[in-house]
Amino acid sequence: MLNMEWASVLAEEKAFPNLVILLADDLGYGECGMQGNHQIRTPNIDSMARNGVRFTQAYVTAPNCSPSRAGLLTGRIPTRFGYEFNPIGARNEKPGIGLPTQEVTLAEWLHDRGYTTGLVGKWHLGGAAEFHPMRHGFDEFFGFTHEGHFFVPPPWRNVTTMLRRKVLPGGGQGRWSSKALIYSTHMGHDEPDYDANNPLIRGGQPIAETSHLTDAFTREAVDFIHRHADKPFYLQVSYNAVHSPLQGAEPYMAMNGDIEDMHRRIFAAMLTHLDASVGQILQAIEAEGLIEETILVFLSDNGGPTRELTSSNAPFRGEKGQMYEGGLRVPMVMMWPGHLTGNRTYDGMTVSVDLFATMASLVSKVPENLDGVNLMPYLKGEKKGDAHQTFFWRQGKKTALRMDQWKLIQMRGDLREPKWELYHLESDPTESMDLSTRNLARLESMLEQWQRIQSQMSEPLFR
């Protein structure tokens, strides 16, 4: 029989809400049904919006994968601690390239307060031993450490695969097709060697995985939920969908057979596959009776690379890698039934760093060094307006600053000889009217603020 004192401890522990972050990879702002896209069916992601709060002005901390993930996990602007660039390929494994060990992650912070923590999927914050997820606060890890991975092992059965090539078989440019394999030269370069020295790992050991990765990651996430339903947990499911390589599983290709362009159809198959997986995770939480005890967040790590994937960032300008809204603003929804009123939007400016501060506020004292803001008072109507008035981005020669509805951007020059652009997002959300020469007073005040924040940032740890 359970000791009453121990039962009280268990009850107190379960008062802490669970947290599940579902992180899509390279998903554009305009792709899900909840964002107004009716071409691709995403009923499960859309259900989170119906039962939760959809954020219309949600940003990430960088326009590409690795520094964006660093910001989400630390609750800090990654440039503040030198994590500025996006390592790809063999650079993932080099010493010194990874999330600094002195940075406290949300996983580590929650672990030290009694949470069980798990990461399923893509890491992309260092492949060397010192940067392993289990050395950054995760009790469990199943996934890979580089920027991408093929969804099924070669010879890629039961999927339609589209790969980038510099030259088609036999020479020439354009598209080449043979059964379930398509080559395209539209990007002018080859598909990256995603799987080179990038094994699937369980804990610290390489494994052989035969299932499609979207299914494998969902399987592992569901298993984690069932095994840890009796204690507070934090689970981050970092899907590599819809990141390249483009590989659409047969059932989901059939579901999207009405899309004529094969490039777009494969992308749609990957997204509907991801959506089905979100549905399975929601079902697992409901089956354990945890739906009112669990905060669920769905978001993308950055804007979609339109030319590569066909992804839409509508209605915004730009794509992954750029400081325009299409690179930085992402789809995001938070669901916490019984605590947050559903089927509504929060239209204030928010950033992925806010997730650390928000979760910390529900568990203990919020760390003072965070750049994030506790969103709960805004989502519960206790505070009005934007959670942020100001936010700063920098990646090499590219930088941006948002202050209220104004946005300052440097994309075409460099920081020694910048070519500043200035936009008013409320009246010009598509960033089509540069006001830098028409509103010199505003430009000057924005530059002063940019310089003040720039002076707080660190030099890059790697390039």
N, C-alpha and C positions, 0 to 999 in steps of 0.2 A: 504494500500500500504506500502511496506517495506521501512522504513527510510534508506536513502542512507548511512548515517554514520553507522547504524547498519549492513547494507548489507556489508560494507567494513570490519567490524569486523568479520562477518561470513566468508567472503572470506579469510581473513588472518588466521582464525582458521583452515579452511579446507586445508591450505597450509601444515599443519602438516600431515604426512602420517599416515594412520591407521596401526596397527600392529595386526596380527593374528598368534598366535603360536599354532600349532597343535602338541600336545605331546602324542606320543604313549607310552605304558607302557610295558617294558620288551621285546621290539622288537629287535631281533638280527641284527647285521650289515649286514648279508648276505641274508636277507629274501625277500626284495622287488625286483621287476623286474629291477629297476634302478641300483641295486647292482649286477645284473647278475643272479638272480634266476628266472628260467623260469617255475618252477613247480607251483607256486602260482601266480595268476593273480592280479596285483595291477596297473591297467591302470591310475587311477587318481593320485596316488602318483607319478607314473612315468611321468605323464604329467607335474607335477611341475618341475621335473628335465629337461624335454625338454624345458620348458619355463623359466627356472631359472638356478641357479648355484648349482651344487652338490658338497658337501664337502667330500673329500676322507680321510681327516685326522681330523675329528671332534671328540672331546672328551667331556665328562661330568665330573663333579667335584667329583663323587663318583660312585662306582660300584653297588649301589642300590638306591632305590627310594627316600627316604626322604632327605638325604643330597645332592643328585643330584638336587632335586627341589629347595632346599635352595640356592644352588649356582646359578642356572639359574635366580631365582627371585631377588637375591641381587647383582648379578654381582661380587661376591666375593668368594674366596675359603672358604667353610663353616667351615673348621677346624680353620680358622683364628678367628672366633667368637664362637668356641666351639661346633658347630653343626656337630658332627663327626659320630654319629651312626644312625641306622635305626630302630625307634621304631615300634613294631608290636603288634597286639592284644590290650589288655586292657591298655598297656603302652601308647597308643595314647591319652588316656583321663587324664593321671596323670598331676597334676600341675607341671609346670616347664619343661615339655617336649613339646617343640614346637619351632617354629622360633622366636627368641628373638624379643620382641616388639620394641627395639631400632634400629633394622636393617631396613633400608629403602628399600622397594621392588620396582621393576620396576613399579608395579601397583600404588604404592603410589606416586612415583616420577612423573609419567605421569598424575595422577589425579591432582596433585598440579600445573600442567601446562595446565590444561583445557581439559584433556581427560576424556571420560567416560570409565570405566574399568569393565570388567566382567570375572569371572571364571566359567567355566562349567566343571564338572567332579570331578576328584580325587584331594584332597588337600594334605593330609598326611604330614602336617607341624604343627600338634598339634590339639587335639580334645577338649581341655579345652577352656572355653569362651574367655580367654585373647588372644588366638591364632587364633580366627575365621578369615577367609579370609577378611571379611568386616572390621576387625580391622588391616588389613595389606594392605589397599589401594584399595580393590575391591569394587565397587559400588553395584555389583550384584554377587550372588553366587547361583549356583544350582549344587548339587552334594553330596558327602560324605566326611568325614574327616579322615577315617582310611586308611590302606594300600590297601584294596581290598574290593570287593563287588560282590555278585552273580549278574548275569546279568538280571535274571528274578526272581520274587518272587516264593516261593514254591507253588505248587509242580513242578515247572520247566517245564511248558508246552511249546511245540513247539521248544524245543532245545534238542540236544544230550549232555548229561553231563558226564564228566569223573572226578572222585574224587579219591584222594589219601586215602588209608586206610592202617593201620598196619596189619590187618588180614581180609581176605575175609569172607563173610557170610558162616557160617558153619565151619570156620577154613581154614587154608591153605594160600598159597602165589600165586601170579600171577595176572591174570585178571578174573573178573567176570562180566557178562553182562546180563541185563534183559531189553528188549525193548530199551528205550532211556537213560538208566543209566548204567554206567560202573564204576566198582571199580578196582583200581590197587594198588598193594603193592610195586611197583618198587622203590619208594622213601623211604620206611621204616617208614613212619609216616602218620598221618591223615591229611586231608584237614584242613587248619586253619578255625577258627570260624569267618569268615569274617563279617557276618551280625550281630554278637552279639553287641547290643547297638551301632549300626552304621547306623542310619537311613539316607534315602535320605532327603536332606534339601533344601528348597527354602528360600533364605535369612537366617533367623534364625529359621525357623519353619519346623518340620518334615512333610513330605508329603507321601502319598501312590502313588507309581508309578507302573503302570502295563506294560508299554512298555519295551522292551529290552533296557538295558541301553545305548548301542551304538546308538540306534535310538533315545532314549530320549535326550541324550546329543547333538546329531546332531540337533534335533528339537529345543532345547533351543538355540543353537549357531546360527542357521539360524534366529530365532526370534530376537535375540539380534542384529544381523547385520541389519535386516530390520527396527527395531525400532530406531537404532542409526546411520543410514546412513547419516544423515544431520550434523554430528559433528565428530570430531576426536575421534576414539575409540581404545582401546586395549582390545582384546579378547584372553584369553587363554583357549583352549579346551583340557583338560587333560583327554583323554580317559583312561579307565581302561583296554581296549583291548591292547595287547593280554595277559595281566596278568591273572594268574589263579584266580578263578576256570575255568577249561576248559568247555566252554558251547558254542556249535555251533548252530546257528539258522538254522532252516530247509531249507530255500531257499539257504543258502550259503553252507550247507552240500551237497545239491544236486549239486551245482556248482563244488564241489570238489570231486564228487563221483568216479573219476578215481584214487584217492589216496587210496591204499589198506589198509594201516595201519590206524586204526580208531583214534589212538592217534594223528597222524599227520594230519588226515583229519579234526578233530575238530579244531586244531590249524589253519589250512589253512582257514577254514570257518570263524574263528574269524578275521583273517587278511583281507580276501576279504570283509567282513562286514565293517571293519574299512575303507578300501579303498573306498567303496561305499559312506560312510559317508563323507569322505574328498571331494569326488566329489560333494555332495550336498552343502557343504559349499562354494566350488569354484563357483558353479552355483549361489548361493545367492549373492556373491560379484559381479559377472558379471551382474546379474539382476539389481543390484542397480547402475551399471555404475562406480564401485569403483575399478576395477581391476588395473588401473594404479596409484591409490591413496593408495594402500594397500600393505604393505610388508607381505608376507606369509612365514612362516617358518614351516617346518615339521622336527621333530627329535624324537628320543627315549630317555627315561630318563636314560637308562643304557643298557648294553648288555643283551642278552637273556639267561635265565636259561635252558640250553640245555636238561638236564636230565628230568626236570620238564615238559617242553613244547614241546620238539623236536626242539626248535628254533636254527637256524644256525647263528653263528658269523663268518662264513667263509669269508676270509681265515685265520682268526686269532685264536690264542690259548686262551683257557679259556672261562669263562662265567660270568654271574652276580655274584657279590660278590668277584670277584678276581681282582687283579691289573694287570693282563695280558691284552693285547689289546682287547680280547673278552669281557671283563667286562667293559671297559672304552671307547672304540671307538664305535661310533654310526652312523647310517644313518642320514644324515642331508641335507636338500635342502632349499634354499631361493629363492623366486620368487618375482620380482617387475617389471612387464612389463613396458616398456617405460623408465626405469631407469637402469636396469641391463640387459646386453646381455644374452640371454638364451642359453640353450643346450650346456653347457660347465661345466668344473669342476674347482674347486679351490683346489689345491693340497698342500697348506701350512697348517701347524698345526693351528687349531682353537679350541676354547673351548666354551661351552655353556654360560659362563660368558660374552662372547663378545656381546651377544644380547643386554644386558643392555647398554653397552658403545656405540654400533652402533646406537641404537634407540635414545639415549640421544644426540648423535652428530647431529642428524637431527632436534632436537627440541630446544636445549639450550646447555649450557656448560656442558661437561661431568664431573660428580663428580670425585674428585681426589682420593677417597679411593677405587676405583674399581680395581679388578684384570683383568678385561676384556679389550679388545682392539677394537677400532672402525674398523670394517671390510670394510667399504665402499671404502677407498682408495685402498685396495687390490683387491676388486671385480671390481672396475672401471679401474684398470690398472695403477693407479697413484703411487702405491707402489708395489714392487716386493718381493717375498720370503714369509716366514712364518709370520703370525700375532704374533705368540709366538715362542720364542726360548727355553723357559723354562716353565715347569709347575710341580706342586707338588700335591701329593695325600697322605692322611693318614687316616686310619680307624683302630684304635686299633693297633694290632701288624703288620698289613698290611700297606705297604707304597710304593710309587713309585715316581720317578723323571724322567722327560724327559728333556734332553738338546740337542737341535738340533736333530740329528738322533740317539742319544744314550738314553737308558732307563735303569734306576736302579730300581730294585724291591726287596722287602723283603716280602716273602709269607710263608716260611717254618719254620722260627724261630720266634723270637719276637724282640722288639726294645732294650732289654737288651742284648740279645745274637743273633744278626741278622745273617741270612744266605743270604748274598747279591747275587743277580743275575744281570748280565750285558748283555744287548743285543744291537746290532746295527740294527735299524729297517729298514734302507734302503736296506741293504743286507740280512736281516733276519727278514722279517715282521711277521713270524710265531713264533718268539721268541723260536727257537729250539736249538740255539747254545749259551750257556752261556759262556761269555768271561771274567768273573770275575777273573779267575786265569791266564788268558793269557795276559790281558792288565791291569796290576796293576797301571800304571800311570793314565790311564783313570778312573779306579775305584776310585783312591784316589781323583782326581779332582771332580768326581761326589759326593763322600761322603762329601767333603768340602762344596759343594753347597747345598747338602741336609741338612746338619747341619745348615747352615746359614739360610735357609728358615724355617727349623724345629723350630729354636729359635724364630721365629715370631709368631708361632701358639699358640693358647690358649689351656688350659686344657678342656677336654670335659665337657659340661654342664650337660650331663646325659650319662649313659651307658646302 
